[in-house]
Amino acid sequence: MQTQPSMLGRWLARKLRSAVGDVPIRFVLWDGTETSVPGIAPVATVRIKRQSGVAKFLVDPELWFGDGYTQGWIEVEGDLVSTLTTLYQPLGVQPFTRRASGLLAEWITWKQRNSPDGSRRNIHHHYDLNADFFRLWLDSQLVYTGAYFPSPDSSLEDAQVAKMDHVCRKVLLHSGERVVEAGSGWGALALHMARRYGAIVRAFNISHEQVTYARARARREGLDGQVEFIEDDYRNISGKFDVFVSVGMLEHVGRSQYSDLAGVIHRCLDQDGRGLLHFIGRNCSRPLSSWIRKRIFPGAHVPTLREAMEIFEAWDFSVLDAENLRQHYARTLTDWLSRYEDSIERVTGMFGPEFARMWRLYIAGSAAAFRAGSLQLFQITFACSANNALPWTRDHIYLADRAPRRGSPWKAAMP
């Protein structure tokens, strides 16, 4: 017996179409109601299999869609990344909905604020999942930040090594220099800086799982005398260093804490110090998806370049270079998603089907956001304002034959 379209179904279909516009997506609701754009072949079908949660759609469509997909009552027939890329545009909701959504965003931001204790809770939620899970779909060194693909046919493993070299070249790293890293992940970059460039590294991280893994790897590779992994908050960094590096941590600092981060960088860098921040950002300021902040990355904020400049302006740092690697992160996420899909049965066995769907949506949605240009990937290189011992060109960043050899100071390549 065929279900008859209901008044609620027809109303929601109109609201959905109004929200997403004339995108080539077909929606099919629980009562058989359909909506699509006449004369345009749909690229995918989104099936909404139950009517509960309609109120959540009114308040926050992203949270409604994310939870519905996770719980299995929203299904996507078609390529998930292409579908989400098509849907990634501002939702045309009513003023009350915008206000309700804004109030919800403010409440989530307050609840997940990145105080020292709050940061530990937020990081534990995401990064203290066991390394065996991330090993299923990251590269062999567990680098959980965007890679750098020197050529389209580069492997993910090679691209992550290239990203680490890219960072080291930008900060002019050479043997014997003291480096402090804020937010070290599973330790790949710190170990790379020590092994390949001869640096002495102190790496701060509040994820117990990651610090434990990184320390064990350093011991295995005989680098534990050169790299120290410290389980502590970046606000507690002390000592003097030649280089400050943070890759993929700024997103978890929170804008209200930027002055704290700026103060840390100022007090730990020598007068000729250099640094690099690598972070996900936006072209214009708006809150990160409430679903991402509630289910995946509590406390996260992705800044615009203008917002990030607050860190450098606070202590008169000179910005040397700003690069946008958005398409490199889109490619990284595509590779991660492919590996994740190959391991989906193992993920389901480890954490259950809802977790497996939630992380699939997170990875696919992130790939879609970078493809659509909703998210950017910025690398900003900076130095203390009085530092004149800097190259005159960017050749050292992009020309392989100008890359450093261990023990060779960068000043040899200067004019």
Contacts in CASP RR format, 6 or more apart in sequence:
PFRMAT RR
TARGET T0000
AUTHOR 0000-0000-0000
METHOD contacts of the structure
MODEL  1
MQTQPSMLGRWLARKLRSAVGDVPIRFVLWDGTETSVPGIAPVATVRIKR
QSGVAKFLVDPELWFGDGYTQGWIEVEGDLVSTLTTLYQPLGVQPFTRRA
SGLLAEWITWKQRNSPDGSRRNIHHHYDLNADFFRLWLDSQLVYTGAYFP
SPDSSLEDAQVAKMDHVCRKVLLHSGERVVEAGSGWGALALHMARRYGAI
VRAFNISHEQVTYARARARREGLDGQVEFIEDDYRNISGKFDVFVSVGML
EHVGRSQYSDLAGVIHRCLDQDGRGLLHFIGRNCSRPLSSWIRKRIFPGA
HVPTLREAMEIFEAWDFSVLDAENLRQHYARTLTDWLSRYEDSIERVTGM
FGPEFARMWRLYIAGSAAAFRAGSLQLFQITFACSANNALPWTRDHIYLA
DRAPRRGSPWKAAMP
2 32 0 8 1.000
3 30 0 8 1.000
3 31 0 8 1.000
3 32 0 8 1.000
4 31 0 8 1.000
5 29 0 8 1.000
5 31 0 8 1.000
5 32 0 8 1.000
5 33 0 8 1.000
6 31 0 8 1.000
6 33 0 8 1.000
6 51 0 8 1.000
8 31 0 8 1.000
8 51 0 8 1.000
8 54 0 8 1.000
9 29 0 8 1.000
9 30 0 8 1.000
9 31 0 8 1.000
9 33 0 8 1.000
9 51 0 8 1.000
10 33 0 8 1.000
12 29 0 8 1.000
12 33 0 8 1.000
12 48 0 8 1.000
12 51 0 8 1.000
12 54 0 8 1.000
12 57 0 8 1.000
13 27 0 8 1.000
13 29 0 8 1.000
13 33 0 8 1.000
13 34 0 8 1.000
13 35 0 8 1.000
14 35 0 8 1.000
15 57 0 8 1.000
15 58 0 8 1.000
16 27 0 8 1.000
16 35 0 8 1.000
17 27 0 8 1.000
17 35 0 8 1.000
18 92 0 8 1.000
19 61 0 8 1.000
19 91 0 8 1.000
19 92 0 8 1.000
19 93 0 8 1.000
20 87 0 8 1.000
20 89 0 8 1.000
20 91 0 8 1.000
21 92 0 8 1.000
22 37 0 8 1.000
22 40 0 8 1.000
23 37 0 8 1.000
23 86 0 8 1.000
23 87 0 8 1.000
23 89 0 8 1.000
24 36 0 8 1.000
24 37 0 8 1.000
24 40 0 8 1.000
24 41 0 8 1.000
24 42 0 8 1.000
24 43 0 8 1.000
24 86 0 8 1.000
25 36 0 8 1.000
25 42 0 8 1.000
25 43 0 8 1.000
25 44 0 8 1.000
25 45 0 8 1.000
25 46 0 8 1.000
25 83 0 8 1.000
25 86 0 8 1.000
25 87 0 8 1.000
26 34 0 8 1.000
26 35 0 8 1.000
26 36 0 8 1.000
26 42 0 8 1.000
26 44 0 8 1.000
26 45 0 8 1.000
26 46 0 8 1.000
27 34 0 8 1.000
27 35 0 8 1.000
27 36 0 8 1.000
27 45 0 8 1.000
27 46 0 8 1.000
27 47 0 8 1.000
27 48 0 8 1.000
28 34 0 8 1.000
28 45 0 8 1.000
28 46 0 8 1.000
28 47 0 8 1.000
28 48 0 8 1.000
29 48 0 8 1.000
29 51 0 8 1.000
30 48 0 8 1.000
30 49 0 8 1.000
30 50 0 8 1.000
30 51 0 8 1.000
31 51 0 8 1.000
36 42 0 8 1.000
43 78 0 8 1.000
43 79 0 8 1.000
43 82 0 8 1.000
43 83 0 8 1.000
43 86 0 8 1.000
44 76 0 8 1.000
44 77 0 8 1.000
44 78 0 8 1.000
44 79 0 8 1.000
44 82 0 8 1.000
44 83 0 8 1.000
44 86 0 8 1.000
45 76 0 8 1.000
45 77 0 8 1.000
45 78 0 8 1.000
46 74 0 8 1.000
46 75 0 8 1.000
46 76 0 8 1.000
46 77 0 8 1.000
46 83 0 8 1.000
47 74 0 8 1.000
47 75 0 8 1.000
47 76 0 8 1.000
47 77 0 8 1.000
48 73 0 8 1.000
48 74 0 8 1.000
49 72 0 8 1.000
49 73 0 8 1.000
49 74 0 8 1.000
49 75 0 8 1.000
50 73 0 8 1.000
53 64 0 8 1.000
56 63 0 8 1.000
56 64 0 8 1.000
56 67 0 8 1.000
57 64 0 8 1.000
58 93 0 8 1.000
58 97 0 8 1.000
58 100 0 8 1.000
59 97 0 8 1.000
59 100 0 8 1.000
59 101 0 8 1.000
59 104 0 8 1.000
60 100 0 8 1.000
60 101 0 8 1.000
60 104 0 8 1.000
60 290 0 8 1.000
60 291 0 8 1.000
61 91 0 8 1.000
61 93 0 8 1.000
62 91 0 8 1.000
62 289 0 8 1.000
62 290 0 8 1.000
62 291 0 8 1.000
63 104 0 8 1.000
63 290 0 8 1.000
63 291 0 8 1.000
63 294 0 8 1.000
65 74 0 8 1.000
65 291 0 8 1.000
66 74 0 8 1.000
66 291 0 8 1.000
66 295 0 8 1.000
66 358 0 8 1.000
66 361 0 8 1.000
67 291 0 8 1.000
67 295 0 8 1.000
68 74 0 8 1.000
69 75 0 8 1.000
69 76 0 8 1.000
69 357 0 8 1.000
69 358 0 8 1.000
69 361 0 8 1.000
70 295 0 8 1.000
70 354 0 8 1.000
70 357 0 8 1.000
70 358 0 8 1.000
70 361 0 8 1.000
71 354 0 8 1.000
71 357 0 8 1.000
72 354 0 8 1.000
72 357 0 8 1.000
76 83 0 8 1.000
80 360 0 8 1.000
80 361 0 8 1.000
80 364 0 8 1.000
80 365 0 8 1.000
81 334 0 8 1.000
81 337 0 8 1.000
81 364 0 8 1.000
81 365 0 8 1.000
81 367 0 8 1.000
81 368 0 8 1.000
81 371 0 8 1.000
82 368 0 8 1.000
83 368 0 8 1.000
84 364 0 8 1.000
84 365 0 8 1.000
84 367 0 8 1.000
84 368 0 8 1.000
84 369 0 8 1.000
85 368 0 8 1.000
85 371 0 8 1.000
85 372 0 8 1.000
87 368 0 8 1.000
88 365 0 8 1.000
88 368 0 8 1.000
88 369 0 8 1.000
88 372 0 8 1.000
88 373 0 8 1.000
88 374 0 8 1.000
89 372 0 8 1.000
93 101 0 8 1.000
101 290 0 8 1.000
102 287 0 8 1.000
104 290 0 8 1.000
105 287 0 8 1.000
105 290 0 8 1.000
108 290 0 8 1.000
108 293 0 8 1.000
108 294 0 8 1.000
108 299 0 8 1.000
109 287 0 8 1.000
109 293 0 8 1.000
109 299 0 8 1.000
109 301 0 8 1.000
112 118 0 8 1.000
112 122 0 8 1.000
112 293 0 8 1.000
112 298 0 8 1.000
112 299 0 8 1.000
113 254 0 8 1.000
113 256 0 8 1.000
113 299 0 8 1.000
114 122 0 8 1.000
114 252 0 8 1.000
114 253 0 8 1.000
114 254 0 8 1.000
114 256 0 8 1.000
114 257 0 8 1.000
114 299 0 8 1.000
116 233 0 8 1.000
116 235 0 8 1.000
119 206 0 8 1.000
119 233 0 8 1.000
119 252 0 8 1.000
120 206 0 8 1.000
120 233 0 8 1.000
121 298 0 8 1.000
122 252 0 8 1.000
122 297 0 8 1.000
122 298 0 8 1.000
122 299 0 8 1.000
122 300 0 8 1.000
123 206 0 8 1.000
123 207 0 8 1.000
123 252 0 8 1.000
124 207 0 8 1.000
124 208 0 8 1.000
125 298 0 8 1.000
126 296 0 8 1.000
126 297 0 8 1.000
126 298 0 8 1.000
127 185 0 8 1.000
127 207 0 8 1.000
127 209 0 8 1.000
127 210 0 8 1.000
128 207 0 8 1.000
128 208 0 8 1.000
128 209 0 8 1.000
128 210 0 8 1.000
129 209 0 8 1.000
130 209 0 8 1.000
131 142 0 8 1.000
131 186 0 8 1.000
131 209 0 8 1.000
131 210 0 8 1.000
131 213 0 8 1.000
132 350 0 8 1.000
133 347 0 8 1.000
133 350 0 8 1.000
133 351 0 8 1.000
134 142 0 8 1.000
134 144 0 8 1.000
134 186 0 8 1.000
135 142 0 8 1.000
136 339 0 8 1.000
136 340 0 8 1.000
136 343 0 8 1.000
136 346 0 8 1.000
136 347 0 8 1.000
137 336 0 8 1.000
137 337 0 8 1.000
137 339 0 8 1.000
137 340 0 8 1.000
137 342 0 8 1.000
137 343 0 8 1.000
137 363 0 8 1.000
138 144 0 8 1.000
138 336 0 8 1.000
138 339 0 8 1.000
139 147 0 8 1.000
139 156 0 8 1.000
139 157 0 8 1.000
139 160 0 8 1.000
140 157 0 8 1.000
141 157 0 8 1.000
141 160 0 8 1.000
141 186 0 8 1.000
141 188 0 8 1.000
142 185 0 8 1.000
142 186 0 8 1.000
142 187 0 8 1.000
142 188 0 8 1.000
142 213 0 8 1.000
143 160 0 8 1.000
143 163 0 8 1.000
143 164 0 8 1.000
143 186 0 8 1.000
143 188 0 8 1.000
143 189 0 8 1.000
144 185 0 8 1.000
144 186 0 8 1.000
145 163 0 8 1.000
145 247 0 8 1.000
145 248 0 8 1.000
145 278 0 8 1.000
146 160 0 8 1.000
146 163 0 8 1.000
146 325 0 8 1.000
146 328 0 8 1.000
146 329 0 8 1.000
146 332 0 8 1.000
146 333 0 8 1.000
146 377 0 8 1.000
147 156 0 8 1.000
147 159 0 8 1.000
147 160 0 8 1.000
147 162 0 8 1.000
147 163 0 8 1.000
147 328 0 8 1.000
147 329 0 8 1.000
147 331 0 8 1.000
147 332 0 8 1.000
147 335 0 8 1.000
148 159 0 8 1.000
148 160 0 8 1.000
148 162 0 8 1.000
148 163 0 8 1.000
148 166 0 8 1.000
148 325 0 8 1.000
148 328 0 8 1.000
149 159 0 8 1.000
149 162 0 8 1.000
149 328 0 8 1.000
149 331 0 8 1.000
150 158 0 8 1.000
150 159 0 8 1.000
150 162 0 8 1.000
154 162 0 8 1.000
156 332 0 8 1.000
156 335 0 8 1.000
156 336 0 8 1.000
159 328 0 8 1.000
159 331 0 8 1.000
159 332 0 8 1.000
160 188 0 8 1.000
161 192 0 8 1.000
163 328 0 8 1.000
164 188 0 8 1.000
164 189 0 8 1.000
164 192 0 8 1.000
164 193 0 8 1.000
165 192 0 8 1.000
165 196 0 8 1.000
165 403 0 8 1.000
166 379 0 8 1.000
166 397 0 8 1.000
167 189 0 8 1.000
167 245 0 8 1.000
167 247 0 8 1.000
167 276 0 8 1.000
167 278 0 8 1.000
167 379 0 8 1.000
168 192 0 8 1.000
168 193 0 8 1.000
168 196 0 8 1.000
168 197 0 8 1.000
168 404 0 8 1.000
169 396 0 8 1.000
169 397 0 8 1.000
169 403 0 8 1.000
169 404 0 8 1.000
170 276 0 8 1.000
170 321 0 8 1.000
170 379 0 8 1.000
170 381 0 8 1.000
170 397 0 8 1.000
171 243 0 8 1.000
171 245 0 8 1.000
171 274 0 8 1.000
171 275 0 8 1.000
171 276 0 8 1.000
171 381 0 8 1.000
172 274 0 8 1.000
172 390 0 8 1.000
172 391 0 8 1.000
172 396 0 8 1.000
172 410 0 8 1.000
173 179 0 8 1.000
173 193 0 8 1.000
173 197 0 8 1.000
173 199 0 8 1.000
173 243 0 8 1.000
173 404 0 8 1.000
173 410 0 8 1.000
174 197 0 8 1.000
174 198 0 8 1.000
174 199 0 8 1.000
174 404 0 8 1.000
174 407 0 8 1.000
174 408 0 8 1.000
174 409 0 8 1.000
174 410 0 8 1.000
175 197 0 8 1.000
175 198 0 8 1.000
175 199 0 8 1.000
175 406 0 8 1.000
175 407 0 8 1.000
175 408 0 8 1.000
175 409 0 8 1.000
176 198 0 8 1.000
176 199 0 8 1.000
176 200 0 8 1.000
176 407 0 8 1.000
177 197 0 8 1.000
177 198 0 8 1.000
177 199 0 8 1.000
177 200 0 8 1.000
177 242 0 8 1.000
177 243 0 8 1.000
178 199 0 8 1.000
178 200 0 8 1.000
178 202 0 8 1.000
178 240 0 8 1.000
178 241 0 8 1.000
178 242 0 8 1.000
178 243 0 8 1.000
179 190 0 8 1.000
179 193 0 8 1.000
179 199 0 8 1.000
179 200 0 8 1.000
179 201 0 8 1.000
179 202 0 8 1.000
179 241 0 8 1.000
179 242 0 8 1.000
179 243 0 8 1.000
179 244 0 8 1.000
179 245 0 8 1.000
180 201 0 8 1.000
180 202 0 8 1.000
180 203 0 8 1.000
180 204 0 8 1.000
180 237 0 8 1.000
180 239 0 8 1.000
180 241 0 8 1.000
180 243 0 8 1.000
180 244 0 8 1.000
180 245 0 8 1.000
180 268 0 8 1.000
181 189 0 8 1.000
181 190 0 8 1.000
181 193 0 8 1.000
181 201 0 8 1.000
181 202 0 8 1.000
181 203 0 8 1.000
181 204 0 8 1.000
181 245 0 8 1.000
181 246 0 8 1.000
181 247 0 8 1.000
182 204 0 8 1.000
182 234 0 8 1.000
182 237 0 8 1.000
182 244 0 8 1.000
182 245 0 8 1.000
182 246 0 8 1.000
182 249 0 8 1.000
182 261 0 8 1.000
182 264 0 8 1.000
183 203 0 8 1.000
183 204 0 8 1.000
183 205 0 8 1.000
183 234 0 8 1.000
183 246 0 8 1.000
183 247 0 8 1.000
183 248 0 8 1.000
183 249 0 8 1.000
184 190 0 8 1.000
184 203 0 8 1.000
184 204 0 8 1.000
184 205 0 8 1.000
184 210 0 8 1.000
184 211 0 8 1.000
184 214 0 8 1.000
184 229 0 8 1.000
185 205 0 8 1.000
185 207 0 8 1.000
185 210 0 8 1.000
185 214 0 8 1.000
186 210 0 8 1.000
186 213 0 8 1.000
186 214 0 8 1.000
186 217 0 8 1.000
187 203 0 8 1.000
187 210 0 8 1.000
187 213 0 8 1.000
187 214 0 8 1.000
187 217 0 8 1.000
187 218 0 8 1.000
187 227 0 8 1.000
187 229 0 8 1.000
189 245 0 8 1.000
189 247 0 8 1.000
190 201 0 8 1.000
190 203 0 8 1.000
190 214 0 8 1.000
190 227 0 8 1.000
190 229 0 8 1.000
191 214 0 8 1.000
191 217 0 8 1.000
191 218 0 8 1.000
191 221 0 8 1.000
191 223 0 8 1.000
191 227 0 8 1.000
193 199 0 8 1.000
193 201 0 8 1.000
193 245 0 8 1.000
194 200 0 8 1.000
194 201 0 8 1.000
194 223 0 8 1.000
194 226 0 8 1.000
194 227 0 8 1.000
195 221 0 8 1.000
195 223 0 8 1.000
196 406 0 8 1.000
197 404 0 8 1.000
197 406 0 8 1.000
198 226 0 8 1.000
198 406 0 8 1.000
198 407 0 8 1.000
199 226 0 8 1.000
199 243 0 8 1.000
200 226 0 8 1.000
200 227 0 8 1.000
201 226 0 8 1.000
201 227 0 8 1.000
201 228 0 8 1.000
202 227 0 8 1.000
202 228 0 8 1.000
202 230 0 8 1.000
202 237 0 8 1.000
202 241 0 8 1.000
203 214 0 8 1.000
203 227 0 8 1.000
203 228 0 8 1.000
203 229 0 8 1.000
203 230 0 8 1.000
204 230 0 8 1.000
204 232 0 8 1.000
204 233 0 8 1.000
204 234 0 8 1.000
204 236 0 8 1.000
204 237 0 8 1.000
205 211 0 8 1.000
205 214 0 8 1.000
205 229 0 8 1.000
205 230 0 8 1.000
205 231 0 8 1.000
205 232 0 8 1.000
206 231 0 8 1.000
206 232 0 8 1.000
206 233 0 8 1.000
208 231 0 8 1.000
211 229 0 8 1.000
211 230 0 8 1.000
211 231 0 8 1.000
214 229 0 8 1.000
215 224 0 8 1.000
215 229 0 8 1.000
218 224 0 8 1.000
218 225 0 8 1.000
218 227 0 8 1.000
218 229 0 8 1.000
234 246 0 8 1.000
234 249 0 8 1.000
234 253 0 8 1.000
234 261 0 8 1.000
234 264 0 8 1.000
235 260 0 8 1.000
235 264 0 8 1.000
237 264 0 8 1.000
237 268 0 8 1.000
238 268 0 8 1.000
239 267 0 8 1.000
239 268 0 8 1.000
240 268 0 8 1.000
240 269 0 8 1.000
240 270 0 8 1.000
241 268 0 8 1.000
241 269 0 8 1.000
241 270 0 8 1.000
241 273 0 8 1.000
242 269 0 8 1.000
242 270 0 8 1.000
242 272 0 8 1.000
242 273 0 8 1.000
242 274 0 8 1.000
243 269 0 8 1.000
243 273 0 8 1.000
243 274 0 8 1.000
243 275 0 8 1.000
244 265 0 8 1.000
244 268 0 8 1.000
244 269 0 8 1.000
244 273 0 8 1.000
244 274 0 8 1.000
244 275 0 8 1.000
244 276 0 8 1.000
245 275 0 8 1.000
245 276 0 8 1.000
246 276 0 8 1.000
246 277 0 8 1.000
246 278 0 8 1.000
246 279 0 8 1.000
247 276 0 8 1.000
247 278 0 8 1.000
248 278 0 8 1.000
248 279 0 8 1.000
248 280 0 8 1.000
249 279 0 8 1.000
250 261 0 8 1.000
250 277 0 8 1.000
250 279 0 8 1.000
250 303 0 8 1.000
250 308 0 8 1.000
251 279 0 8 1.000
251 280 0 8 1.000
251 281 0 8 1.000
251 297 0 8 1.000
251 300 0 8 1.000
251 301 0 8 1.000
251 302 0 8 1.000
252 297 0 8 1.000
252 299 0 8 1.000
252 300 0 8 1.000
253 260 0 8 1.000
253 261 0 8 1.000
253 301 0 8 1.000
254 299 0 8 1.000
254 300 0 8 1.000
254 301 0 8 1.000
255 301 0 8 1.000
255 303 0 8 1.000
255 307 0 8 1.000
255 310 0 8 1.000
258 307 0 8 1.000
258 310 0 8 1.000
258 311 0 8 1.000
258 314 0 8 1.000
259 310 0 8 1.000
259 314 0 8 1.000
261 311 0 8 1.000
262 310 0 8 1.000
262 311 0 8 1.000
262 312 0 8 1.000
262 314 0 8 1.000
262 315 0 8 1.000
263 314 0 8 1.000
263 315 0 8 1.000
265 275 0 8 1.000
265 311 0 8 1.000
265 315 0 8 1.000
265 317 0 8 1.000
266 314 0 8 1.000
266 315 0 8 1.000
269 275 0 8 1.000
269 384 0 8 1.000
270 384 0 8 1.000
271 384 0 8 1.000
271 386 0 8 1.000
271 387 0 8 1.000
272 383 0 8 1.000
272 384 0 8 1.000
272 386 0 8 1.000
272 387 0 8 1.000
272 389 0 8 1.000
273 383 0 8 1.000
273 384 0 8 1.000
273 387 0 8 1.000
274 320 0 8 1.000
274 381 0 8 1.000
274 382 0 8 1.000
274 383 0 8 1.000
274 384 0 8 1.000
274 387 0 8 1.000
275 381 0 8 1.000
275 382 0 8 1.000
275 383 0 8 1.000
276 379 0 8 1.000
276 380 0 8 1.000
276 381 0 8 1.000
276 382 0 8 1.000
277 308 0 8 1.000
277 311 0 8 1.000
277 378 0 8 1.000
277 379 0 8 1.000
277 380 0 8 1.000
277 382 0 8 1.000
278 377 0 8 1.000
278 378 0 8 1.000
278 379 0 8 1.000
279 302 0 8 1.000
279 303 0 8 1.000
279 308 0 8 1.000
279 377 0 8 1.000
279 378 0 8 1.000
280 302 0 8 1.000
280 329 0 8 1.000
280 375 0 8 1.000
280 376 0 8 1.000
280 377 0 8 1.000
280 378 0 8 1.000
281 302 0 8 1.000
281 303 0 8 1.000
281 304 0 8 1.000
281 305 0 8 1.000
281 308 0 8 1.000
281 375 0 8 1.000
281 376 0 8 1.000
281 377 0 8 1.000
281 378 0 8 1.000
282 302 0 8 1.000
282 303 0 8 1.000
282 304 0 8 1.000
282 374 0 8 1.000
282 375 0 8 1.000
282 376 0 8 1.000
283 304 0 8 1.000
283 373 0 8 1.000
283 376 0 8 1.000
284 304 0 8 1.000
285 303 0 8 1.000
285 304 0 8 1.000
285 306 0 8 1.000
285 307 0 8 1.000
287 293 0 8 1.000
287 301 0 8 1.000
288 297 0 8 1.000
288 300 0 8 1.000
288 301 0 8 1.000
288 302 0 8 1.000
292 300 0 8 1.000
292 362 0 8 1.000
293 299 0 8 1.000
293 300 0 8 1.000
295 358 0 8 1.000
295 362 0 8 1.000
296 358 0 8 1.000
296 359 0 8 1.000
296 362 0 8 1.000
302 375 0 8 1.000
305 322 0 8 1.000
305 378 0 8 1.000
305 380 0 8 1.000
308 378 0 8 1.000
308 380 0 8 1.000
309 319 0 8 1.000
311 317 0 8 1.000
312 318 0 8 1.000
312 319 0 8 1.000
312 380 0 8 1.000
312 382 0 8 1.000
316 385 0 8 1.000
317 382 0 8 1.000
317 383 0 8 1.000
317 384 0 8 1.000
317 385 0 8 1.000
318 382 0 8 1.000
318 383 0 8 1.000
318 384 0 8 1.000
318 385 0 8 1.000
318 387 0 8 1.000
319 380 0 8 1.000
319 381 0 8 1.000
319 382 0 8 1.000
320 381 0 8 1.000
320 382 0 8 1.000
320 383 0 8 1.000
320 390 0 8 1.000
321 379 0 8 1.000
321 380 0 8 1.000
321 381 0 8 1.000
321 394 0 8 1.000
321 397 0 8 1.000
322 378 0 8 1.000
322 379 0 8 1.000
322 380 0 8 1.000
322 381 0 8 1.000
323 378 0 8 1.000
323 379 0 8 1.000
324 376 0 8 1.000
324 377 0 8 1.000
324 378 0 8 1.000
325 377 0 8 1.000
325 378 0 8 1.000
325 379 0 8 1.000
326 370 0 8 1.000
326 373 0 8 1.000
326 375 0 8 1.000
326 376 0 8 1.000
326 377 0 8 1.000
327 370 0 8 1.000
328 377 0 8 1.000
329 370 0 8 1.000
329 375 0 8 1.000
329 377 0 8 1.000
330 367 0 8 1.000
330 370 0 8 1.000
330 371 0 8 1.000
333 363 0 8 1.000
333 366 0 8 1.000
333 367 0 8 1.000
333 370 0 8 1.000
334 367 0 8 1.000
336 363 0 8 1.000
337 360 0 8 1.000
337 363 0 8 1.000
337 364 0 8 1.000
337 367 0 8 1.000
340 347 0 8 1.000
340 359 0 8 1.000
340 360 0 8 1.000
340 363 0 8 1.000
341 360 0 8 1.000
344 356 0 8 1.000
344 360 0 8 1.000
347 355 0 8 1.000
347 356 0 8 1.000
347 359 0 8 1.000
348 355 0 8 1.000
348 356 0 8 1.000
366 375 0 8 1.000
369 375 0 8 1.000
370 376 0 8 1.000
370 377 0 8 1.000
383 390 0 8 1.000
389 411 0 8 1.000
389 414 0 8 1.000
390 414 0 8 1.000
391 410 0 8 1.000
391 413 0 8 1.000
391 414 0 8 1.000
391 415 0 8 1.000
392 414 0 8 1.000
392 415 0 8 1.000
395 402 0 8 1.000
395 413 0 8 1.000
396 402 0 8 1.000
396 403 0 8 1.000
396 404 0 8 1.000
396 410 0 8 1.000
396 413 0 8 1.000
402 413 0 8 1.000
404 410 0 8 1.000
404 413 0 8 1.000
END
